[in-house]
Amino acid sequence: MTRARDISRIYKRTAAEIAAGVTPTDTSYPAGDVRRYGADPTAAAADNVTAIQAALDANGTIELWENYPVNAALSMSDYNFINGRGRNSGLTASHAGAVLKGKSVTTYATTNVRRYSGGGRDFKITGPGVGVAGSLALDMRGCTMFKWWGLLVSGVETGVKQGDGYATFYNEYHGCDLNGVGTGYNNTTLGNENKVFGGRVNDCVTGTIDDDNSCNTYIGIAIEAFTTTGHSVSPTAASLLTRFIGSRLENLPTVGTGILIGATAQDTLIESVYFTGLAADITDAGLRTSVLLPRGAAATPYLQFNGGTGISKILKVAVVRDVASLASATFRQEGPITVTGAAVGDAVTVTLPAAWPNNIIVGVPIISAADTVYLPIYNPSVGAVDPASGTFVFNVMKFT
């Protein structure tokens, strides 16, 4: 989509352009339009870098009307926002390194000024190729509260990089698609409280990585066609409370690990995730992992709390039974009692009828065979006791 050019109208140089030392090259375009500063899809990549950087330096919001070749990183300042005109507009990079970044990364966060409250929407970033070392679409290290919508990223080693020792907090990605990348989202040290909502990471080595950070969240993301790992938590250092919710992990043909949780991961939460076509759905060595109802094409749903054994099903079965009279000082295995679904090795408890006599002691129910339960009872009193007919409720817990 291209905006009609009105050469009869002149947009004067703005105070912000004067303050930034930026002189427009074509004042028939309004402030913020990258064409005002010389950007052109047919221009040399270096000229587009100069033009688009001038637009960023002199404006809060800039407009990308077409697809522009670039050969160096473009730096965003506080409150910079990039508006595209759909995924046919954007930036095509021929260089290794970042395409968009929030600042000049030197050695550590304390030596840099953090960037706040930027972002963009509805454009694409195309890199020089997934095999080009260091190629990176969004370098968000040291950026806080950046919001991105509807981006399409392809042809880079890494889609999004956050942390790496630079404070990178509260960034959000909404409906962004990363296709043909080495790693989709790579969050490392100090990359905390960042969120991904929807979108897809496709045709990658690893979809997402969280390593030595805290409280990152992925909701409704689809990670497909990956060669190694869909979502990796703490491959080298501790991460705290990584949340992976309502998402899809899929490979066809079968290959890779869906979610790989390292030994130093703490309080990882996995909820309502669909797994299919994977060599392993979840490989968990972490601390206090909680898994809530993951689903898969052939997998059994289960619950797991704080790294404990998974519970695949809880059966609640009510059985009406008239227990025969029990003589004084007598023990009996009452049964067999049919509890459909019970299997040897399951855990079982019983809730007694309301009118159960106080002087009959009940032991732990025993599952002796499939669907078959015996209830140990003992009468320690001096006389026989004949319990009334009643309803026994058996609760059977099945484990993964």
C-alpha positions as CSV (number, residue, x, y, z in Angstrom):
1,M,0.0,0.0,0.0
2,T,1.5,3.3,-1.1
3,R,0.3,6.7,0.0
4,A,-0.4,9.2,-2.8
5,R,2.2,11.9,-2.9
6,D,1.0,15.5,-2.8
7,I,3.9,17.5,-4.2
8,S,1.8,20.7,-4.0
9,R,1.9,20.5,-0.2
10,I,5.0,21.3,1.9
11,Y,5.4,20.0,5.4
12,K,7.8,22.4,7.1
13,R,10.8,21.2,9.2
14,T,9.5,20.4,12.7
15,A,11.0,21.5,16.0
16,A,11.8,17.9,16.8
17,E,13.7,17.6,13.5
18,I,15.6,20.7,14.2
19,A,16.4,19.5,17.8
20,A,17.6,16.2,16.4
21,G,19.7,17.8,13.7
22,V,17.7,16.1,11.0
23,T,17.0,17.8,7.6
24,P,14.2,16.3,5.5
25,T,15.1,15.5,1.9
26,D,11.5,15.6,0.6
27,T,9.0,17.8,2.5
28,S,6.0,16.7,0.4
29,Y,5.8,13.8,3.0
30,P,4.8,14.6,6.6
31,A,7.0,14.1,9.6
32,G,7.5,10.5,10.5
33,D,7.1,9.2,7.0
34,V,10.4,7.5,6.2
35,R,10.2,8.8,2.6
36,R,10.5,12.3,3.9
37,Y,14.1,11.5,4.9
38,G,15.1,9.6,1.7
39,A,14.0,6.0,2.3
40,D,13.2,4.2,-1.0
41,P,12.8,0.5,-1.8
42,T,15.0,1.0,-4.8
43,A,17.7,2.9,-2.9
44,A,21.0,1.5,-1.6
45,A,20.7,-0.2,1.7
46,A,23.1,2.2,3.4
47,D,21.0,5.2,2.2
48,N,17.9,3.6,3.7
49,V,19.7,3.1,7.0
50,T,20.5,6.8,7.1
51,A,17.0,7.8,6.2
52,I,15.1,5.5,8.6
53,Q,17.5,6.3,11.4
54,A,16.8,10.0,10.8
55,A,13.1,9.3,11.0
56,L,13.5,7.5,14.3
57,D,15.8,10.2,15.8
58,A,13.3,13.0,14.9
59,N,10.0,11.4,15.6
60,G,8.1,9.3,18.2
61,T,6.2,7.3,15.6
62,I,7.4,6.5,12.1
63,E,5.7,5.1,9.0
64,L,7.0,2.2,6.8
65,W,5.1,2.3,3.6
66,E,7.0,-0.3,1.6
67,N,9.8,-2.8,2.0
68,Y,13.2,-1.2,2.5
69,P,16.7,-2.9,2.2
70,V,19.1,-2.1,5.1
71,N,22.6,-3.2,5.9
72,A,23.1,-2.0,9.5
73,A,21.2,-1.9,12.7
74,L,18.5,0.7,13.4
75,S,18.5,2.1,16.9
76,M,15.2,2.9,18.7
77,S,14.9,5.5,21.5
78,D,12.3,5.9,24.2
79,Y,8.7,6.0,22.8
80,N,9.8,5.1,19.2
81,F,7.0,3.2,17.5
82,I,7.1,1.8,14.0
83,N,3.9,1.5,12.0
84,G,4.0,-0.8,9.0
85,R,1.4,-1.2,6.2
86,G,1.0,-4.9,6.5
87,R,3.5,-7.7,6.0
88,N,4.5,-6.5,2.5
89,S,6.1,-3.5,4.2
90,G,9.2,-3.7,6.4
91,L,13.0,-4.2,6.5
92,T,15.1,-6.6,4.5
93,A,18.6,-6.9,6.0
94,S,21.8,-8.0,4.2
95,H,24.0,-7.9,7.3
96,A,24.8,-10.0,10.3
97,G,23.8,-8.5,13.6
98,A,20.6,-6.8,14.7
99,V,18.0,-5.2,12.4
100,L,16.3,-3.3,15.1
101,K,17.7,-2.6,18.6
102,G,17.0,-0.4,21.6
103,K,20.5,0.9,22.2
104,S,24.2,0.3,21.5
105,V,25.1,-2.8,23.5
106,T,28.6,-2.6,25.1
107,T,29.6,-4.8,28.0
108,Y,26.9,-4.7,30.7
109,A,23.6,-3.1,31.6
110,T,25.2,-0.7,34.1
111,T,27.1,1.0,31.2
112,N,24.0,1.6,29.1
113,V,20.9,3.7,29.1
114,R,17.8,1.6,29.1
115,R,15.1,2.3,26.5
116,Y,11.4,2.5,27.5
117,S,8.0,2.2,25.9
118,G,8.7,1.6,22.3
119,G,7.4,-1.0,19.8
120,G,5.7,-1.4,16.5
121,R,3.2,-3.2,14.4
122,D,2.2,-4.8,11.1
123,F,5.5,-5.2,9.2
124,K,8.1,-7.8,8.4
125,I,11.8,-8.2,9.1
126,T,13.7,-10.4,6.7
127,G,17.3,-11.3,7.6
128,P,20.3,-12.5,5.5
129,G,19.6,-16.2,6.3
130,V,19.2,-18.5,9.3
131,G,22.8,-19.7,8.9
132,V,24.3,-16.2,9.2
133,A,25.9,-16.1,12.7
134,G,24.8,-13.2,14.8
135,S,21.8,-12.3,12.6
136,L,19.0,-11.0,14.8
137,A,15.7,-9.4,14.1
138,L,14.9,-7.6,17.4
139,D,17.6,-7.0,19.9
140,M,15.6,-6.0,22.9
141,R,18.4,-6.2,25.5
142,G,18.1,-3.3,27.9
143,C,14.5,-2.5,26.7
144,T,11.5,-2.3,29.0
145,M,7.8,-2.0,28.1
146,F,8.3,-2.5,24.4
147,K,5.1,-3.8,22.7
148,W,5.0,-5.5,19.3
149,W,2.0,-6.6,17.2
150,G,1.7,-8.7,14.1
151,L,5.3,-8.9,13.1
152,L,6.6,-11.4,10.6
153,V,10.3,-12.4,11.1
154,S,12.3,-14.8,8.9
155,G,15.8,-15.6,7.8
156,V,17.7,-14.8,11.0
157,E,19.7,-16.9,13.5
158,T,17.6,-15.4,16.4
159,G,14.2,-13.8,16.2
160,V,14.1,-11.9,19.5
161,K,16.9,-11.6,22.1
162,Q,16.3,-10.3,25.6
163,G,18.4,-10.2,28.8
164,D,22.0,-11.2,28.3
165,G,22.9,-9.3,31.5
166,Y,20.9,-6.2,30.4
167,A,17.7,-5.4,32.3
168,T,14.9,-6.4,29.9
169,F,11.5,-6.3,31.5
170,Y,7.8,-6.2,30.6
171,N,8.0,-6.5,26.9
172,E,5.1,-8.1,25.0
173,Y,4.7,-9.8,21.6
174,H,1.1,-10.2,20.2
175,G,0.4,-12.4,17.2
176,C,4.0,-12.3,16.0
177,D,5.2,-15.0,13.6
178,L,8.8,-16.2,13.4
179,N,9.4,-18.5,10.5
180,G,12.8,-19.9,9.4
181,V,14.9,-18.9,12.4
182,G,17.5,-20.7,14.5
183,T,15.9,-19.7,17.8
184,G,12.6,-17.8,18.1
185,Y,12.7,-16.1,21.5
186,N,16.0,-16.2,23.4
187,N,15.7,-14.9,27.0
188,T,18.7,-15.0,29.2
189,T,20.0,-13.2,32.4
190,L,17.8,-10.3,33.5
191,G,15.3,-11.0,30.7
192,N,12.4,-11.1,33.2
193,E,8.5,-10.7,33.0
194,N,8.3,-10.7,29.3
195,K,5.2,-12.2,27.6
196,V,4.3,-13.8,24.2
197,F,0.6,-13.9,23.2
198,G,-0.2,-16.2,20.3
199,G,1.7,-16.3,17.1
200,R,4.0,-19.0,15.8
201,V,7.6,-20.1,15.8
202,N,8.0,-22.4,12.8
203,D,10.9,-24.1,11.0
204,C,13.5,-23.6,13.7
205,V,16.1,-25.4,15.8
206,T,14.6,-24.2,19.1
207,G,11.4,-22.3,19.6
208,T,12.0,-20.5,22.9
209,I,14.7,-20.4,25.5
210,D,14.5,-19.2,29.1
211,D,17.8,-19.3,30.9
212,D,18.7,-17.5,34.2
213,N,15.6,-15.3,34.4
214,S,12.2,-15.1,36.0
215,C,8.5,-15.0,35.3
216,N,8.4,-15.1,31.5
217,T,5.0,-16.2,30.0
218,Y,3.9,-17.8,26.8
219,I,0.2,-18.1,26.1
220,G,-1.3,-19.7,23.0
221,I,2.0,-19.9,21.0
222,A,2.4,-22.6,18.4
223,I,5.9,-24.0,18.0
224,E,6.1,-26.3,15.0
225,A,8.7,-28.0,12.7
226,F,11.6,-27.7,15.2
227,T,14.7,-29.9,15.0
228,T,15.7,-30.0,18.7
229,T,13.5,-28.4,21.4
230,G,10.2,-26.5,21.4
231,H,10.6,-24.8,24.7
232,S,13.9,-25.0,26.8
233,V,14.0,-23.9,30.4
234,S,17.3,-23.5,32.3
235,P,19.7,-25.2,29.9
236,T,22.6,-23.8,31.9
237,A,21.4,-21.6,34.8
238,A,18.4,-21.3,37.1
239,S,15.1,-19.8,35.9
240,L,12.2,-19.1,38.2
241,L,8.4,-19.5,37.3
242,T,8.4,-19.9,33.6
243,R,4.8,-20.3,32.4
244,F,3.8,-22.1,29.2
245,I,0.0,-22.1,28.8
246,G,-2.6,-23.1,26.2
247,S,0.0,-23.6,23.5
248,R,0.8,-26.2,20.8
249,L,4.0,-28.1,20.2
250,E,4.1,-30.2,17.0
251,N,6.5,-32.0,14.7
252,L,5.8,-34.2,11.8
253,P,7.6,-36.5,11.3
254,T,8.3,-37.3,14.9
255,V,11.4,-35.6,16.3
256,G,12.6,-33.5,19.2
257,T,11.6,-32.7,22.7
258,G,8.6,-30.5,23.3
259,I,9.6,-29.0,26.7
260,L,13.0,-29.6,28.1
261,I,13.3,-28.5,31.8
262,G,16.8,-28.4,33.2
263,A,17.8,-29.3,36.8
264,T,18.0,-25.7,38.0
265,A,14.6,-24.6,36.7
266,Q,12.3,-23.6,39.6
267,D,8.5,-23.6,39.6
268,T,7.9,-24.2,35.9
269,L,4.2,-24.2,35.1
270,I,2.8,-26.0,32.0
271,E,-0.9,-25.8,31.5
272,S,-3.2,-27.1,28.8
273,V,-0.5,-27.7,26.2
274,Y,-1.1,-29.9,23.1
275,F,1.8,-32.2,22.1
276,T,2.0,-34.2,18.9
277,G,4.7,-35.8,16.8
278,L,7.5,-35.5,19.4
279,A,10.1,-37.9,20.5
280,A,9.4,-36.7,24.1
281,D,6.6,-34.4,25.2
282,I,8.2,-33.2,28.4
283,T,11.7,-34.0,29.8
284,D,11.7,-32.7,33.4
285,A,14.7,-32.5,35.7
286,G,13.5,-29.3,37.4
287,L,12.5,-28.2,40.9
288,R,8.8,-28.1,41.6
289,T,7.5,-28.4,38.1
290,S,3.7,-28.3,37.9
291,V,1.9,-29.8,34.9
292,L,-1.8,-29.2,34.5
293,L,-3.7,-31.1,31.9
294,P,-1.3,-31.4,28.9
295,R,-2.9,-33.0,26.0
296,G,-1.5,-34.9,23.0
297,A,-2.6,-37.1,20.1
298,A,-1.6,-40.2,22.0
299,A,-0.6,-38.9,25.4
300,T,-2.5,-39.5,28.6
301,P,-3.6,-36.2,30.4
302,Y,-2.3,-35.8,33.9
303,L,-1.7,-33.5,36.8
304,Q,1.6,-33.0,38.4
305,F,2.3,-30.6,41.3
306,N,5.6,-29.3,42.6
307,G,7.6,-32.0,40.7
308,G,5.7,-34.9,42.2
309,T,4.3,-38.0,40.5
310,G,1.7,-37.2,37.8
311,I,-1.9,-38.1,38.4
312,S,-3.6,-39.3,35.3
313,K,-7.2,-39.9,36.6
314,I,-9.2,-39.9,39.8
315,L,-12.2,-42.4,39.9
316,K,-15.1,-41.9,42.2
317,V,-17.2,-45.0,42.5
318,A,-20.2,-45.4,44.8
319,V,-21.1,-49.0,45.8
320,V,-24.1,-50.1,47.8
321,R,-23.3,-53.1,50.0
322,D,-24.9,-54.9,52.9
323,V,-22.0,-56.0,55.1
324,A,-22.7,-59.3,56.9
325,S,-22.6,-59.5,60.7
326,L,-19.1,-59.6,62.2
327,A,-18.5,-61.6,65.4
328,S,-16.7,-60.3,68.4
329,A,-12.9,-60.0,68.0
330,T,-13.1,-61.0,64.4
331,F,-11.2,-59.7,61.3
332,R,-12.5,-60.1,57.8
333,Q,-11.5,-59.0,54.2
334,E,-14.9,-57.8,53.1
335,G,-15.4,-58.4,49.4
336,P,-14.9,-58.8,46.6
337,I,-16.3,-55.3,45.9
338,T,-16.4,-54.3,42.2
339,V,-14.9,-50.9,41.6
340,T,-14.7,-50.5,37.8
341,G,-11.5,-49.0,36.6
342,A,-9.4,-49.8,39.7
343,A,-6.0,-51.5,39.0
344,V,-3.3,-53.0,41.2
345,G,-0.9,-50.2,42.2
346,D,-3.6,-47.5,42.2
347,A,-4.1,-45.5,45.4
348,V,-7.6,-46.0,47.0
349,T,-9.5,-44.5,49.9
350,V,-13.0,-45.2,51.1
351,T,-15.8,-43.0,52.5
352,L,-18.0,-45.1,54.8
353,P,-21.8,-44.9,55.0
354,A,-23.2,-42.3,57.4
355,A,-24.7,-45.1,59.6
356,W,-21.5,-47.1,59.8
357,P,-21.2,-48.5,63.4
358,N,-18.5,-46.8,65.6
359,N,-17.3,-50.1,66.9
360,I,-16.2,-51.6,63.6
361,I,-12.7,-50.6,62.6
362,V,-11.9,-50.2,58.9
363,G,-8.5,-50.7,57.4
364,V,-7.0,-49.4,54.1
365,P,-8.8,-50.8,51.1
366,I,-6.8,-53.3,49.0
367,I,-7.0,-53.6,45.2
368,S,-6.2,-57.3,44.6
369,A,-6.9,-57.4,40.9
370,A,-8.4,-55.3,38.1
371,D,-11.8,-53.8,39.2
372,T,-11.6,-55.8,42.5
373,V,-11.3,-54.2,46.0
374,Y,-11.3,-55.8,49.5
375,L,-12.1,-53.8,52.6
376,P,-10.4,-54.9,55.8
377,I,-12.8,-54.7,58.8
378,Y,-12.4,-55.7,62.5
379,N,-14.8,-55.9,65.4
380,P,-12.9,-55.4,68.7
381,S,-16.1,-55.3,70.8
382,V,-17.5,-58.1,73.0
383,G,-20.5,-58.8,70.9
384,A,-21.4,-59.3,67.2
385,V,-22.1,-56.3,65.1
386,D,-24.3,-56.3,62.0
387,P,-23.9,-53.0,60.0
388,A,-26.9,-51.8,58.0
389,S,-26.8,-51.7,54.2
390,G,-25.2,-48.5,53.0
391,T,-23.3,-46.7,50.2
392,F,-19.5,-47.0,50.2
393,V,-17.7,-44.4,48.1
394,F,-14.3,-45.5,46.7
395,N,-11.8,-42.9,45.4
396,V,-9.1,-44.4,43.2
397,M,-6.1,-42.3,42.1
398,K,-4.3,-43.5,39.0
399,F,-0.7,-42.3,38.4
400,T,1.4,-41.8,35.3
